[in-house]
Amino acid sequence: MSVRIEIIDRDITTLDVDAIVNAANEQLLPGGGVCGAIHAAAGPGLAVECRSLGGCPTGQARISGGHGLTARHVIHAVGPVWHGGGMDEGGLLAGCYRHCYRLADDAGLS
């Protein structure tokens, strides 16, 4: 797998890319902040699809369509809440990143 990562400073909801990554909760429900902005820009179809995915455990990710976004997919990544480092937060976060890359690769995203 060849991965190109680009860091940019723009509104994530306007990017014309294969996928954006959303910091999601385990229920994959619309939240606040960036997650809320992504759901608002994508329209109600994103929340409907997310509900059909059945949630996502911490340390993993799920992929959906982009719906009303210019991004063709949204990868919903559920990272851990930091509890001081004694609850394998680092391992869960690393697993979350690996899962995002695997989903992108499996979907043929570039």
Helices and strands as residue ranges (DSSP letters): G 12-14, E 19-23, H 33-42, H 44-52, E 61-65, E 73-77, H 89-106
